[in-house]
């Protein structure tokens, strides 16, 4: 009995993870060199990699040891010595290969940022929550605009670049394996008689919940709005979840359909969001700002993130990972706002990962 209770506890208290902080410096530069028109696999400093279960053969690819839902976040701070008036595009990617069965494969996340000032820094980032199968390898990549000139590099300090991978929930039977609801834990009393149902609810039910945390992902959206337009909530093309308590619905009156995601449980949710947009008119090379806000039921945002773009009809992104508290039946939603006279804002191009929101229940 002791082994059956403590062995799972030890496992769930020490799930696989990898943390890489700081990149290898290329000869003749102040960081890891980037070259115009090339996508680079980021090479991490082996002395600053921390591994638990996850392995790496080359400080670039990180191999996961078991099936499960993993959260991955990547950011890199980039410097460029020469920048055109319209800026230079920098793209961040998370790429997975070696998958089997229903495991995620290929480009799992991608973002576009515009470096707007010479000899300054721009931080690019991307994050995903995905189902990986045992033996899949994850790597971070950076692409530099094909028209860029001068010297470009990823800065090398711990805080300048990092890649983090963590197993959130084993879920060995695919991403969509039905979730187990969070258990209600109780306090034991001396001399209390414990029947089978009580013991199960306080042990096995706990492990089943940790095995399959409730989670939801919404992908893809299309909008075309004027600058300074209010009440623009992202209307999602599709939603995937492993708990029937998640529901895609209209936020409230005045908003479009499919703009809110009702959550089933009160507690902390791990949020991963990527938003990509472009503006379709205005002044070329002028900087136009935009923001995405993550909300619950309140008009006060729980998360606010913003960026600016200097190119018309070209993608520009934001990405954010955060933990927020939501109440049972609260409606998770994302709202957009863009500035600039005489311009319109449209959703980004490409696949449905240009706009993606993931939420994983982490506990109450």
WOSULZI-V441379 format. One record per run of one state. SS is the DSSP state (h for helix, s for strand, l for the rest). FROM is the first residue (numbers start at 0). LEN is the number of residues. Records with the same first field share a line. If there is no record, write none. Layout:
BEGIN
SS: FROM-LEN + FROM-LEN
END
This chain:
BEGIN
l: 0-1 + 12-4 + 21-1 + 23-8 + 34-1 + 36-2 + 41-2 + 44-1 + 53-1 + 55-6 + 63-4 + 80-7 + 97-8 + 115-4 + 132-4 + 144-7 + 154-6 + 169-26 + 202-1 + 211-3 + 221-2 + 226-6 + 233-2 + 241-5 + 249-10 + 262-4 + 279-8 + 295-7 + 309-2 + 312-3 + 326-4 + 338-5 + 347-4 + 363-1
h: 1-11 + 45-3 + 195-7 + 203-8 + 351-3
s: 16-5 + 22-1 + 31-3 + 35-1 + 38-3 + 43-1 + 48-5 + 54-1 + 61-2 + 67-13 + 87-10 + 105-10 + 119-13 + 136-8 + 151-3 + 160-9 + 214-7 + 223-3 + 232-1 + 235-6 + 246-3 + 259-3 + 266-13 + 287-8 + 302-7 + 311-1 + 315-11 + 330-8 + 343-4 + 354-9
END
